[in-house]
Amino acid sequence: MAGIAVLCEVQGGQVAKGSLGVLEEAARLGQAIGEPVTAVVTGSGLDDVALAALGGHGAATVVAADDPRLGAGLAQPVVDACAAAQEAGQSRYWLAGASIMTADAMAGLAARLGAGIVIDAVELHADGSDLVTRRSGLGDSVLAHCGFTTPVGVVVTRANSFAPTEGASGSAPVERIQPSFRSWSEGVELVGHEDAEDSGPDIGAADVLVAGGRGLGDAGGFAVIEDCAAAFGGAVAATRAVVDAGWYPYSAQVGQTGKTVSPKLYIACGISGAIQHKVGMQGSGTIVAINKDKNAPIFDYADLGVVGDLHDIVPKLTELIRARG
Ligand SMILES: Cc1cc2nc3c(=O)[nH]c(=O)nc-3n(C[C@H](O)[C@H](O)[C@H](O)COP(=O)(O)OP(=O)(O)OC[C@H]3O[C@@H](n4cnc5c(N)ncnc54)[C@H](O)[C@@H]3O)c2cc1C
């Protein structure tokens, strides 16, 4: 067994941002453990140029399975395609960023290969020439290191745990394979698909998130956060404490029971930095924390910390950003 395969999900005709982030993380890890990375893309009507461009995100090779049965968003045909890729490539590890489809497909692949599987990994590390994951447990109160005792290891990372590089360029050779589909894989038809409607802005896609916590004092405190987010052209996020209090919509909640985000910049205002919040935003590019308590846990993992009253600091920050145009 050799190499790392990354299942890349296609959504709306493009490889999902979450898959690109995992691919880049796999490339970093592959360098550390001396394993090449293969991007495995499944779908219908896949474009060769777009496939080759995955080389810019760390793929040494791209394996594409292109079939109408793979374009419906159903997991079982994807298991067949991954099994065919595995037969050809004999990868040592399989990785995928979590989504409804990939979590199902990776579970199916692990069962097919008799492989160990780690779900909800938030970090990937090298231990000599082996991959070790870090996954949360016991309601995110602990982070456990998990490796594999099986010849093949399968990892599903928490959604949006790894952010891809913008404007990456590069190219990789593309090899097309034709999987054979099991009879049961063709026994299900997707008859409809509806996206849940969020009441707020899409915090998963924003480059800048300005997040508010209980330190805002009350629901009205979000006015300064919204103002600041607007100045950055970003979106507003929140802790569970404030959404539970009814200060802001649930769609903005970041953390274990909310969304996992990885913006370029995350500005945490009046947020203590509890582990359940941290697991949802630790993949952010730069974390700035504004808190009046210099011992707040968030300062342990913020890149930049400002000790002070957010009601004084945030409006000044907004003013500065606006002044820069
Ligand atoms: C099973 C479980 C799941 C959970 N899931 C989530 C989740 O998904 N997301 C999540 O966020 N939490 C989650 N929590 C809750 C989490 O444990 C914390 O309680 C929560 O994140 C705290 O929110 P907070 O930081 O807004 O409030 P607090 O912990 O009360 O922190 C408020 C902070 O504001 C600071 N402050 C006060 N006034 C000011 C001011 N004027 N200027 C600057 N700073 C000020 C204080 O110093 C303090 O550090 C979960 C808990 C459990 C048990």
The ligand as an SDF file (V2000), in Angstrom:
LIG
                    3D

 53 58  0  0  0  0  0  0  0  0999 V2000
  -22.2960   19.8370   24.2480 C   0  0  0  0  0  0  0  0  0  0  0  0
  -21.9730   21.3090   24.0930 C   0  0  0  0  0  0  0  0  0  0  0  0
  -21.9480   21.8420   22.8190 C   0  0  0  0  0  0  0  0  0  0  0  0
  -21.6340   23.2010   22.6400 C   0  0  0  0  0  0  0  0  0  0  0  0
  -21.5740   23.7210   21.3640 N   0  0  0  0  0  0  0  0  0  0  0  0
  -21.1580   25.0060   21.2080 C   0  0  0  0  0  0  0  0  0  0  0  0
  -21.0090   25.5580   19.8950 C   0  0  0  0  0  0  0  0  0  0  0  0
  -21.2900   24.9300   18.8720 O   0  0  0  0  0  0  0  0  0  0  0  0
  -20.5690   26.8270   19.7990 N   0  0  0  0  0  0  0  0  0  0  0  0
  -20.2680   27.6050   20.9000 C   0  0  0  0  0  0  0  0  0  0  0  0
  -19.8710   28.7710   20.7110 O   0  0  0  0  0  0  0  0  0  0  0  0
  -20.4400   27.1090   22.1330 N   0  0  0  0  0  0  0  0  0  0  0  0
  -20.8810   25.8430   22.3190 C   0  0  0  0  0  0  0  0  0  0  0  0
  -21.0550   25.3700   23.5720 N   0  0  0  0  0  0  0  0  0  0  0  0
  -20.9990   26.3290   24.7050 C   0  0  0  0  0  0  0  0  0  0  0  0
  -19.5930   26.6470   25.1520 C   0  0  0  0  0  0  0  0  0  0  0  0
  -19.1750   25.6880   26.1170 O   0  0  0  0  0  0  0  0  0  0  0  0
  -19.5300   28.0550   25.7950 C   0  0  0  0  0  0  0  0  0  0  0  0
  -20.4430   28.1060   26.8590 O   0  0  0  0  0  0  0  0  0  0  0  0
  -19.8350   29.1970   24.8460 C   0  0  0  0  0  0  0  0  0  0  0  0
  -19.0500   29.0850   23.6760 O   0  0  0  0  0  0  0  0  0  0  0  0
  -19.5200   30.5140   25.5330 C   0  0  0  0  0  0  0  0  0  0  0  0
  -19.9550   31.5730   24.7360 O   0  0  0  0  0  0  0  0  0  0  0  0
  -19.3210   33.0320   24.9130 P   0  0  0  0  0  0  0  0  0  0  0  0
  -17.8610   32.9670   24.6750 O   0  0  0  0  0  0  0  0  0  0  0  0
  -20.1570   33.9260   24.0800 O   0  0  0  0  0  0  0  0  0  0  0  0
  -19.6710   33.3890   26.4290 O   0  0  0  0  0  0  0  0  0  0  0  0
  -18.7890   33.4400   27.7290 P   0  0  0  0  0  0  0  0  0  0  0  0
  -18.0730   32.1550   27.9510 O   0  0  0  0  0  0  0  0  0  0  0  0
  -19.6700   33.9220   28.8160 O   0  0  0  0  0  0  0  0  0  0  0  0
  -17.6690   34.5370   27.4150 O   0  0  0  0  0  0  0  0  0  0  0  0
  -17.9130   35.8980   27.3010 C   0  0  0  0  0  0  0  0  0  0  0  0
  -16.5650   36.5870   27.1990 C   0  0  0  0  0  0  0  0  0  0  0  0
  -16.7800   37.9710   26.9340 O   0  0  0  0  0  0  0  0  0  0  0  0
  -15.7980   38.7030   27.6550 C   0  0  0  0  0  0  0  0  0  0  0  0
  -16.3430   40.0660   27.8280 N   0  0  0  0  0  0  0  0  0  0  0  0
  -17.3670   40.4700   28.6290 C   0  0  0  0  0  0  0  0  0  0  0  0
  -17.6260   41.7770   28.4360 N   0  0  0  0  0  0  0  0  0  0  0  0
  -16.7420   42.2170   27.5120 C   0  0  0  0  0  0  0  0  0  0  0  0
  -16.4980   43.4790   26.8850 C   0  0  0  0  0  0  0  0  0  0  0  0
  -17.2560   44.5580   27.1860 N   0  0  0  0  0  0  0  0  0  0  0  0
  -15.4900   43.5820   25.9900 N   0  0  0  0  0  0  0  0  0  0  0  0
  -14.7090   42.5040   25.6750 C   0  0  0  0  0  0  0  0  0  0  0  0
  -14.9030   41.2910   26.2320 N   0  0  0  0  0  0  0  0  0  0  0  0
  -15.9120   41.1290   27.1310 C   0  0  0  0  0  0  0  0  0  0  0  0
  -15.5960   37.9540   28.9480 C   0  0  0  0  0  0  0  0  0  0  0  0
  -14.3220   38.2360   29.4990 O   0  0  0  0  0  0  0  0  0  0  0  0
  -15.7230   36.4990   28.4520 C   0  0  0  0  0  0  0  0  0  0  0  0
  -14.4420   35.9580   28.1470 O   0  0  0  0  0  0  0  0  0  0  0  0
  -21.3750   24.0340   23.7700 C   0  0  0  0  0  0  0  0  0  0  0  0
  -21.4220   23.4570   25.0530 C   0  0  0  0  0  0  0  0  0  0  0  0
  -21.7060   22.1210   25.1970 C   0  0  0  0  0  0  0  0  0  0  0  0
  -21.7210   21.5360   26.5910 C   0  0  0  0  0  0  0  0  0  0  0  0
  1  2  1  0
  2  3  1  0
  2 52  2  0
  3  4  2  0
  4  5  1  0
  4 50  1  0
  5  6  2  0
  6  7  1  0
  6 13  1  0
  7  8  2  0
  7  9  1  0
  9 10  1  0
 10 11  2  0
 10 12  1  0
 12 13  2  0
 13 14  1  0
 14 15  1  0
 14 50  1  0
 15 16  1  0
 16 17  1  0
 16 18  1  0
 18 19  1  0
 18 20  1  0
 20 21  1  0
 20 22  1  0
 22 23  1  0
 23 24  1  0
 24 25  2  0
 24 26  1  0
 24 27  1  0
 27 28  1  0
 28 29  2  0
 28 30  1  0
 28 31  1  0
 31 32  1  0
 32 33  1  0
 33 34  1  0
 33 48  1  0
 34 35  1  0
 35 36  1  0
 35 46  1  0
 36 37  1  0
 36 45  1  0
 37 38  2  0
 38 39  1  0
 39 40  1  0
 39 45  2  0
 40 41  1  0
 40 42  2  0
 42 43  1  0
 43 44  2  0
 44 45  1  0
 46 47  1  0
 46 48  1  0
 48 49  1  0
 50 51  2  0
 51 52  1  0
 52 53  1  0
M  END
$$$$
